[in-house]
Amino acid sequence: MPSFSVSEIIRVPVGQWFDFLIRDILIGVFGWFFDGLRTVMEVVVSWLATLLQFPPSLLLIALFTLLAWRLRGWGFGVFTLLAFLLIDSMEQWTTTMLTLALIIVATTLAVAIALPIGIAAARNRVVSAVVRPVLDFMQTLPAFVYLIPAVFLLRTGTPPGLLATLIFAIPPGVRLTELGIRGVDQEVVEAAEAFGASKRQILWRVQVPLAMPAIMQGINQVIMLALSMVVIAGMIGAGGLGATVVRSITRLELGLGFEAGIAVVILAIFLDRITSFMRDRADV
């Protein structure tokens, strides 16, 4: 039985359109912008990584332990102390601090983009209808695909890894911000309106505070996605623990890869528990 394919009748050149968008429009027309963006990203991440690596590791470990103890109790404080001492003893401290710097910058930018979009989507159904399919597409797109345009726009190194991480981490921040604001009791909003509050006052003094648990949950998910993408971005030279994992794969260094994996897990647990505390406190 002869085979039949739609492409024999018409082929939709989606790949060519995407290539044209990246090469001829974004790079060809706005190349100067991405060159500047690359420089800014390199400077910011390098400055923050230097700041985190400047104090002696034992001093920073003590500060992390104190933070964990004050926020989550002595049990998590002991875990933090032993876990970060283990990272230091495995000689993964420098790469871990670089990874932490990448996560901090990517999370800050992702939250700064996600919150306004989530608020706009919660207050306007047209914006919500436009944003939702875009977020669905972003969340179902394989993580490795984000590396392709990032490399073309910013070449290899830390900047494209940061860009890919930033874009990959945005969706949960938008979704949970919209969900939190839409979930605010309408009677509370109507009561604020009855007292003469403006729309801006209702947003910032009523809806955002009441939606803070959902917003903090979104920030927590942004951090976790940023951490996972930073590791993958090691394939394009982003540095940090991701680069160590890639090097262990290419050189078949099993022990090195396992040590980097342990450092990633420790960093993920630490960041998750700290941000979870902030979410729980906002829920009180």
C-alpha positions in Angstrom: 0.0 0.0 0.0 1.6 3.3 -1.1 2.4 5.7 1.8 1.0 9.2 1.8 2.3 12.2 3.6 0.9 15.7 4.0 4.3 17.1 3.1 3.9 15.7 -0.4 1.1 18.3 -0.9 2.4 21.2 1.2 5.3 21.6 3.5 5.0 24.3 6.2 8.6 25.6 6.7 8.3 26.4 10.4 12.0 25.7 10.9 12.9 28.2 8.2 10.7 30.8 9.6 12.2 30.4 13.0 15.7 30.5 11.5 14.8 33.7 9.6 13.4 35.3 12.9 16.6 34.5 14.8 19.3 35.1 12.2 17.9 37.9 10.0 15.7 39.8 12.4 16.9 39.5 15.9 20.6 39.1 15.1 20.6 41.2 12.0 18.6 44.1 13.2 19.0 44.0 17.0 22.5 42.5 17.2 23.8 45.6 19.0 21.2 45.0 21.7 22.2 41.4 22.3 25.8 42.4 22.4 25.1 44.9 25.1 22.9 42.4 26.9 25.6 39.8 26.8 28.1 42.3 28.4 25.6 43.3 31.1 24.8 39.7 32.0 28.5 38.7 32.2 29.3 41.7 34.5 26.3 41.1 36.8 26.9 37.4 37.2 30.6 37.8 37.6 30.2 40.5 40.2 27.7 38.5 42.3 29.8 35.3 42.0 32.9 37.2 43.2 30.9 38.6 46.1 29.8 35.1 47.1 33.3 33.7 46.8 35.0 36.7 48.5 34.3 35.7 52.2 36.0 32.5 53.5 33.8 29.5 52.9 33.5 28.8 56.6 32.1 32.2 57.2 29.5 31.9 54.5 28.6 28.4 55.7 28.1 29.9 59.2 25.8 32.5 57.8 23.8 29.9 55.8 23.5 27.8 59.0 22.3 30.8 61.0 19.7 31.6 58.4 18.5 28.0 58.2 18.3 27.8 62.1 16.4 31.0 62.5 13.9 30.2 59.7 13.5 26.4 59.9 14.8 25.4 63.3 17.9 23.7 64.7 17.3 20.4 62.7 17.6 22.2 59.3 20.4 24.3 60.7 22.4 21.2 61.5 21.7 19.8 58.0 22.7 23.0 56.4 26.0 23.1 58.3 26.9 19.5 57.5 25.7 19.7 53.9 27.7 22.9 53.0 30.8 21.6 54.8 30.5 18.5 52.6 30.3 20.7 49.5 33.5 22.5 50.6 35.3 19.3 51.4 34.5 18.0 47.9 36.1 21.1 46.5 32.9 22.1 44.8 32.5 25.4 46.7 33.5 27.8 43.9 31.3 26.1 41.3 28.4 26.0 43.8 28.7 29.7 44.5 28.7 30.4 40.7 25.6 28.3 40.3 24.0 30.2 43.2 24.9 33.5 41.6 23.3 32.3 38.3 20.1 31.2 40.1 19.8 34.5 42.0 20.2 36.6 38.9 17.9 34.4 36.8 15.2 34.2 39.5 15.3 38.0 40.1 14.8 38.7 36.4 12.2 36.0 36.0 10.1 37.2 38.9 10.4 40.8 37.7 8.9 39.7 34.4 6.4 37.1 35.7 4.7 39.2 38.4 3.5 42.1 36.1 2.3 39.6 33.5 0.5 37.5 36.1 -1.2 40.6 37.5 -2.2 41.8 34.1 -3.6 38.4 33.2 -5.6 38.3 36.5 -7.1 41.7 35.9 -7.8 41.3 32.1 -9.3 38.2 30.6 -8.0 39.1 27.1 -4.4 39.2 28.4 -5.1 35.9 30.2 -6.4 34.3 27.0 -3.3 35.3 25.1 -0.8 34.4 27.9 -2.1 30.9 28.7 -1.3 29.2 25.4 2.1 30.8 25.4 2.8 29.5 28.9 1.5 26.0 27.8 3.9 26.1 24.9 6.8 27.2 27.1 6.2 24.5 29.7 5.9 21.7 27.2 8.9 22.7 25.1 11.9 20.4 26.0 14.4 22.2 28.1 17.3 21.6 25.7 15.4 23.5 22.9 15.8 26.7 24.9 19.6 26.5 24.4 19.3 26.8 20.6 18.1 30.4 20.3 20.1 31.4 23.4 23.4 30.3 21.8 22.6 32.0 18.5 21.7 35.3 20.2 24.4 35.4 22.9 27.0 32.8 21.7 28.4 30.4 24.3 29.2 31.0 28.0 27.3 32.4 30.9 24.9 34.9 29.1 23.1 32.4 26.9 22.8 30.0 29.9 21.3 32.8 31.9 18.9 33.8 29.2 17.7 30.2 28.7 17.3 29.8 32.4 15.4 33.0 32.7 12.9 32.2 30.0 12.5 28.6 31.2 11.7 29.6 34.7 9.0 32.3 34.0 5.8 30.3 33.5 5.1 29.1 37.1 5.6 32.6 38.3 3.0 34.0 35.9 0.5 31.2 36.5 0.6 31.2 40.3 0.5 35.0 40.4 -2.7 35.0 38.2 -4.2 32.2 40.2 -3.5 33.8 43.6 -5.0 37.2 42.6 -8.1 35.6 41.0 -8.5 33.5 44.1 -8.9 36.5 46.4 -12.5 36.6 47.9 -14.6 38.9 45.7 -16.5 40.1 48.8 -13.2 41.5 50.2 -12.6 43.4 47.0 -16.1 44.7 46.9 -15.8 45.9 50.5 -12.6 47.8 49.6 -14.4 49.4 46.7 -17.3 50.4 49.0 -14.8 52.2 51.2 -13.6 54.2 48.2 -10.3 52.4 47.5 -9.0 52.9 43.9 -8.1 50.0 41.7 -4.4 50.6 42.4 -5.0 50.5 46.1 -7.2 47.4 45.9 -4.4 45.7 43.9 -1.5 46.5 46.2 -3.2 46.7 49.6 -5.8 43.9 49.2 -5.3 41.5 46.3 -1.5 41.2 46.3 -1.1 40.7 50.1 -3.9 38.1 50.1 -2.4 36.3 47.1 1.1 36.3 48.6 1.1 32.6 49.5 0.4 31.6 45.9 2.9 34.2 44.6 5.6 32.8 47.0 4.8 29.3 45.8 5.4 30.6 42.3 8.7 32.1 43.3 9.7 28.8 44.8 8.9 27.0 41.6 10.8 29.6 39.6 13.9 28.9 41.7 13.6 25.1 41.3 13.2 25.4 37.5 16.1 27.9 37.4 18.3 25.4 39.3 17.4 22.5 36.9 18.0 24.7 33.8 21.3 26.1 35.1 22.7 22.5 35.2 21.5 21.8 31.7 23.0 25.2 30.5 26.4 23.8 31.5 26.3 22.2 28.0 26.8 25.7 26.4 29.5 26.8 28.8 27.4 28.5 31.5 29.8 27.4 34.2 29.1 26.3 37.7 27.9 22.8 38.7 26.4 22.3 35.3 29.8 22.6 33.6 31.2 20.1 36.1 28.5 17.6 35.3 29.1 18.0 31.5 32.9 17.6 32.0 32.3 14.4 34.0 30.2 13.0 31.2 32.6 13.9 28.4 35.6 12.5 30.4 33.7 9.6 32.0 34.7 10.9 35.5 32.0 9.1 37.5 33.1 10.4 40.9 33.3 14.0 39.8 29.8 13.9 38.3 28.4 12.3 41.5 30.0 15.0 43.7 28.5 17.8 41.5 25.1 16.0 41.7 25.2 15.9 45.4 26.0 19.7 45.5 23.1 20.4 43.2 20.7 18.4 45.5 22.0 20.2 48.6 21.6 23.6 47.0 18.0 22.6 45.8 17.0 21.5 49.3 18.4 24.6 50.9 16.7 27.0 48.5 13.4 25.1 48.6 13.2 25.1 52.4 14.0 28.7 52.7 11.5 29.9 50.1 8.9 27.4 51.5 9.2 29.2 54.9 8.5 32.5 53.2 5.4 31.0 51.6 4.2 29.5 54.8 4.7 32.8 56.7 2.8 34.6 54.0 -0.1 32.1 54.5 -0.4 33.0 58.2 
